[in-house]
Amino acid sequence: MTDGVSTRARDFDGLYKTLLEAHPQDALQLLCGARLRGGEVILDGPTEQPRQRSRQRDKVFLVRHDDGIPADIYHVEVQVKRTEDFQERMVAYWASLALKYTPTGHRIHQVVIWPLGGGYPGRFHRDQARLDYRAVNVPDDLDPDALLAGPLAPLALWSRKPPPDIVERVVDQIAATDHIEEKITQAELSMLVGGTLATQVLDALRRRDMSNILEQSELGREIAQRSREQANIEWMRALLLARFGEIDDLDDLALHLTADQDRDRNIARIVAGATLEELRS
């Protein structure tokens, strides 16, 4: 939790994959380094099953070409943290793709996106097996200006060297998005950056009269609930301060009395003259 914004409401994995599906050409060019040359991008069927999530590929895109060049298969994984078996799973994913797509008609490209950076370098070697794949550390490897020019703009919020107007430019892209579900996805992903940047994005959305976007999302409802809770705590603290002055456990007592299901009764007790001992019990 940072500055009241939770990163648990929706994970990077789901939000990234939603953007990948909505904008495959932007994703392939900016994240995978693909040169599409007008090729048709096809999402290659369902790649996940809930009961086998750890063994299913995140997204697979097939790009066909009209000039006889073998089709390009782009396997994209979104990975937030390193796991011990991750690189072995990449080998297994490659093998399953190689069995499905013939070597004469297809070229396989594997790309791992690390939203928070710190990923494996993209090279695995064990015994006689070797696998090279593209590793993209979002904070370090991507050009924020290129991201900010299109629908993948929220990813720029994690850049190590963001432009000074990054928040306004991200919100510009959210405002320019036509579909409400995509607006929600972009806003939720922006909130996951946490800290002051998330607060700035939230404020910018409110200034643009787009608060309703977050209100329709799980993350937005959580933010609103926490804002109400924080306001209640501050109000209780002010009431205690006016009644008892600066006491050592002022913050803890305000939190306790607010969290209590009888918050309204506690307010009435304070106004009626309850002692600190009675309120602390």
C-alpha positions in Angstrom: 0.0 0.0 0.0 1.3 3.4 -0.9 -0.5 6.7 -0.3 -3.8 4.9 0.1 -3.6 3.3 -3.3 -3.7 -0.5 -3.2 -1.9 -2.7 -5.8 -4.0 -5.7 -5.0 -7.2 -4.8 -6.6 -6.2 -6.0 -10.1 -2.8 -7.4 -10.9 -0.4 -6.3 -13.6 -0.8 -9.6 -15.4 -4.5 -9.1 -16.1 -4.3 -5.4 -17.0 -1.3 -5.9 -19.3 -3.0 -8.7 -21.2 -6.2 -6.7 -21.6 -4.1 -3.9 -23.3 -2.3 -6.5 -25.4 -5.5 -7.8 -26.7 -7.0 -4.4 -27.4 -3.9 -3.0 -29.1 -1.8 -5.9 -30.5 0.0 -3.9 -33.2 1.1 -1.2 -30.7 2.1 -3.9 -28.2 4.1 -5.9 -30.8 5.9 -2.9 -32.1 6.7 -1.1 -28.8 7.1 -4.1 -26.5 8.3 -6.8 -28.8 10.3 -4.8 -31.4 8.2 -6.2 -34.2 8.3 -4.8 -37.7 4.8 -5.5 -38.9 5.0 -4.1 -42.5 1.2 -4.1 -42.6 0.9 -7.8 -41.6 -2.3 -9.0 -40.1 -2.1 -9.6 -36.3 -4.1 -12.5 -35.0 -4.5 -13.5 -31.3 -3.9 -17.2 -31.4 -6.9 -18.5 -29.5 -7.3 -19.1 -25.7 -3.9 -19.4 -24.1 -4.9 -19.8 -20.5 -7.0 -22.2 -18.5 -7.8 -21.2 -14.9 -6.8 -24.5 -13.4 -3.5 -24.7 -15.3 -2.6 -21.0 -15.2 1.1 -21.7 -14.3 1.5 -23.9 -17.3 -0.3 -21.9 -19.9 1.2 -19.1 -22.1 -0.1 -15.6 -21.4 -0.6 -14.4 -25.0 0.4 -15.7 -28.5 0.1 -13.5 -31.6 0.4 -14.8 -35.1 1.5 -12.3 -37.8 1.0 -13.5 -41.4 2.8 -11.8 -44.3 1.7 -11.6 -48.0 5.2 -12.0 -49.6 5.9 -15.6 -48.8 7.9 -14.9 -45.7 7.2 -17.3 -42.8 4.6 -16.1 -40.3 5.9 -14.6 -37.1 4.7 -16.2 -33.8 5.0 -13.8 -30.9 4.7 -15.5 -27.5 4.4 -12.7 -24.8 4.7 -13.4 -21.1 4.0 -10.8 -18.3 6.0 -11.5 -15.2 6.2 -9.3 -12.1 8.6 -11.3 -10.0 11.3 -13.9 -10.6 10.4 -17.4 -9.8 12.8 -20.4 -9.6 11.2 -22.3 -12.4 10.4 -19.4 -14.7 13.1 -20.0 -17.3 12.4 -23.7 -17.4 8.8 -22.8 -18.1 9.9 -20.6 -21.0 11.7 -23.6 -22.5 8.5 -25.7 -22.1 6.5 -22.9 -23.8 9.0 -22.8 -26.7 8.8 -26.6 -27.1 5.0 -26.6 -27.2 5.0 -23.8 -29.8 7.7 -25.6 -31.9 5.5 -28.7 -31.9 2.5 -26.7 -33.1 4.1 -24.5 -35.7 6.3 -25.9 -38.5 9.8 -24.5 -38.8 9.4 -23.9 -42.6 6.3 -21.8 -42.2 6.8 -20.0 -38.9 9.4 -18.1 -36.8 9.0 -18.1 -33.1 9.7 -15.0 -31.0 9.5 -15.1 -27.2 9.1 -11.9 -25.2 8.9 -11.5 -21.4 7.7 -8.2 -20.1 8.8 -7.2 -16.6 6.5 -4.4 -15.5 8.6 -3.5 -12.4 12.0 -4.4 -14.0 14.5 -6.7 -12.4 13.8 -9.7 -14.7 16.0 -12.4 -16.0 18.3 -11.3 -18.8 16.7 -13.4 -21.5 19.2 -16.2 -21.8 18.9 -19.7 -20.4 21.5 -22.4 -20.6 21.4 -25.8 -18.9 23.2 -28.9 -19.9 23.0 -29.0 -23.8 19.8 -26.8 -23.9 20.0 -23.1 -24.6 17.2 -20.6 -25.1 17.4 -16.9 -25.9 14.4 -14.7 -25.7 13.7 -10.9 -25.5 13.4 -9.5 -21.9 11.8 -6.1 -21.6 12.3 -4.3 -18.3 9.6 -1.6 -18.6 11.3 1.0 -16.3 14.6 0.8 -18.2 14.1 -0.4 -21.7 11.2 1.4 -23.1 11.0 5.0 -24.5 8.5 6.9 -22.5 7.8 9.3 -25.3 6.9 6.5 -27.6 4.6 5.0 -25.1 2.9 8.3 -24.3 2.0 8.7 -28.0 -0.5 5.8 -27.9 -2.8 3.6 -25.9 0.1 2.0 -23.9 0.8 5.4 -22.2 0.3 4.2 -18.6 3.4 2.0 -18.9 5.5 5.2 -19.1 4.7 5.9 -15.5 7.3 3.4 -14.5 10.0 4.9 -16.6 13.3 5.7 -14.7 13.5 9.0 -16.7 9.9 10.2 -17.2 9.2 13.5 -18.9 8.0 16.3 -16.6 4.5 16.3 -18.0 4.0 12.6 -17.9 0.9 12.6 -15.8 -1.0 15.0 -18.0 0.0 13.1 -21.1 -1.1 9.8 -19.6 -4.5 11.3 -18.7 -4.7 12.8 -22.2 -4.5 9.3 -23.7 -7.1 8.0 -21.2 -9.4 10.9 -22.2 -8.9 10.2 -25.9 -9.9 6.5 -25.5 -13.4 5.8 -26.9 -14.3 2.6 -25.1 -15.2 2.9 -21.4 -13.8 -0.6 -20.5 -10.4 0.4 -22.0 -10.5 3.7 -20.1 -11.0 1.7 -16.9 -8.1 -0.6 -17.7 -5.8 2.3 -18.4 -6.8 4.1 -15.3 -6.4 1.0 -13.1 -3.0 0.3 -14.5 -2.0 3.9 -13.9 -3.1 3.6 -10.2 -0.8 0.6 -9.8 2.3 2.8 -10.0 1.5 3.9 -6.4 3.0 6.8 -4.5 2.7 10.4 -5.6 2.4 9.6 -9.3 -0.8 7.6 -8.6 -2.2 10.5 -6.6 -1.3 12.9 -9.3 -3.1 10.8 -11.9 -6.1 10.5 -9.7 -6.3 14.2 -9.2 -5.8 14.8 -13.0 -8.7 12.4 -13.7 -10.9 14.3 -11.3 -10.0 17.6 -12.9 -11.0 16.2 -16.3 -14.4 15.0 -14.8 -13.4 11.4 -15.2 -13.8 10.3 -11.6 -16.7 8.1 -12.9 -14.1 5.9 -14.7 -12.5 4.7 -11.5 -15.8 4.5 -9.7 -16.8 1.7 -12.1 -13.7 -0.3 -11.3 -12.8 -2.5 -8.4 -9.7 -0.4 -7.8 -11.7 2.8 -7.9 -14.2 1.6 -5.4 -11.4 0.6 -3.1 -9.8 4.0 -3.4 -13.1 5.7 -2.6 -13.7 3.5 0.4 -10.3 4.2 1.8 -10.8 7.9 1.2 -14.0 7.8 3.2 -12.3 5.8 6.0 -9.4 8.3 6.1 -11.8 11.2 6.3 -13.6 9.5 9.2 -10.4 9.0 11.1 -9.3 12.6 10.6 -12.7 13.8 11.8 -12.5 11.5 14.9 -9.0 12.7 15.6 -10.1 16.4 15.4 -13.0 15.7 17.8 -10.7 13.9 20.3 -8.1 16.7 20.0 -10.7 19.4 20.8 -12.0 17.4 23.8 -8.8 16.1 25.3 -5.9 18.0 23.7 -2.7 16.3 22.6 -2.7 12.9 24.2 0.0 10.3 23.6 -2.3 7.8 21.8 -4.4 10.3 19.9 -3.9 8.6 16.5 -4.3 5.1 17.8 -7.5 6.0 19.7 -9.0 7.8 16.7 -8.3 4.7 14.5 -9.8 2.4 17.2 -13.0 4.4 17.7 -13.5 4.9 13.9 -12.9 1.2 13.1 -15.4 0.2 15.8 -18.8 -0.7 14.4 -20.3 1.7 16.9 -18.5 4.7 15.5 -21.6 6.9 15.7 -22.2 5.9 19.3 -18.5 6.6 20.1 -19.0 10.2 18.7 -22.1 10.6 20.9 -20.1 9.3 23.9 -17.3 11.9 23.4 -19.9 14.7 23.0 -21.7 13.5 26.2 -18.4 13.7 28.2 -17.0 10.2 28.3 -13.6 10.0 29.9 -10.4 8.7 28.2 -10.5 5.6 30.3 -14.0 4.8 29.2 -13.1 5.4 25.5 -10.0 3.3 25.7 -11.7 0.4 27.3 
